[in-house]
Amino acid sequence: MKYLNCFALTITIIGAINWGLIGFLQFNLVSFLFGNMSWLSRIIYGLVGLCGLYMIKFYGPSLQED
């Protein structure tokens, strides 16, 4: 489970960096590296979305009082 958590966090951070680049510099790193909506870039976007949904589970422990 630890490997899955680290993988999901890494992919989510990469997605966040890409969105930051899009927002601030109008530069899409995924499209630049893998092509505009190529099958590989679509897989990457899909993984970022799935990992973002997976990361929702970490809200539970972070909202509990100590």
C-alpha positions as CSV (number, residue, x, y, z in Angstrom):
1,M,0.0,0.0,0.0
2,K,2.9,2.3,0.7
3,Y,4.1,2.0,-2.9
4,L,0.7,2.9,-4.2
5,N,0.4,5.9,-1.9
6,C,3.8,7.2,-3.1
7,F,3.0,6.6,-6.7
8,A,-0.3,8.4,-6.4
9,L,1.3,11.3,-4.6
10,T,4.0,11.6,-7.2
11,I,1.6,11.5,-10.2
12,T,-0.7,14.1,-8.4
13,I,2.3,16.4,-7.9
14,I,3.3,16.1,-11.5
15,G,-0.2,16.9,-12.5
16,A,-0.3,19.9,-10.2
17,I,3.0,21.2,-11.7
18,N,1.6,20.8,-15.2
19,W,-1.5,22.8,-14.2
20,G,0.6,25.5,-12.7
21,L,2.6,25.8,-15.9
22,I,-0.6,26.0,-17.9
23,G,-2.0,28.7,-15.6
24,F,1.1,30.8,-15.2
25,L,3.0,30.3,-18.4
26,Q,0.4,28.9,-20.8
27,F,2.7,25.9,-21.4
28,N,1.4,22.4,-21.3
29,L,4.4,20.1,-20.4
30,V,2.5,16.9,-21.1
31,S,1.5,18.0,-24.6
32,F,5.0,19.3,-25.2
33,L,6.6,16.0,-24.3
34,F,4.1,13.5,-25.6
35,G,2.0,15.3,-28.2
36,N,-1.4,17.0,-28.2
37,M,-3.9,14.4,-27.1
38,S,-1.8,11.5,-28.3
39,W,-2.7,8.1,-26.8
40,L,0.3,8.5,-24.4
41,S,-0.8,11.9,-23.2
42,R,-4.3,10.7,-22.7
43,I,-3.0,7.9,-20.5
44,I,-1.0,10.4,-18.5
45,Y,-4.0,12.7,-18.0
46,G,-6.1,9.6,-17.0
47,L,-3.5,8.5,-14.5
48,V,-3.4,12.0,-13.0
49,G,-7.2,12.0,-12.7
50,L,-7.3,8.6,-11.1
51,C,-4.5,9.5,-8.6
52,G,-6.3,12.7,-7.7
53,L,-9.4,10.7,-6.9
54,Y,-7.3,8.2,-4.9
55,M,-5.8,11.0,-2.9
56,I,-9.2,12.0,-1.6
57,K,-8.9,9.2,1.0
58,F,-6.2,11.2,2.8
59,Y,-8.7,13.9,3.8
60,G,-10.2,11.6,6.5
61,P,-7.1,11.3,8.6
62,S,-6.1,14.9,8.1
63,L,-9.5,16.2,9.4
64,Q,-9.5,14.1,12.6
65,E,-8.7,16.0,15.8
66,D,-5.5,15.0,17.7
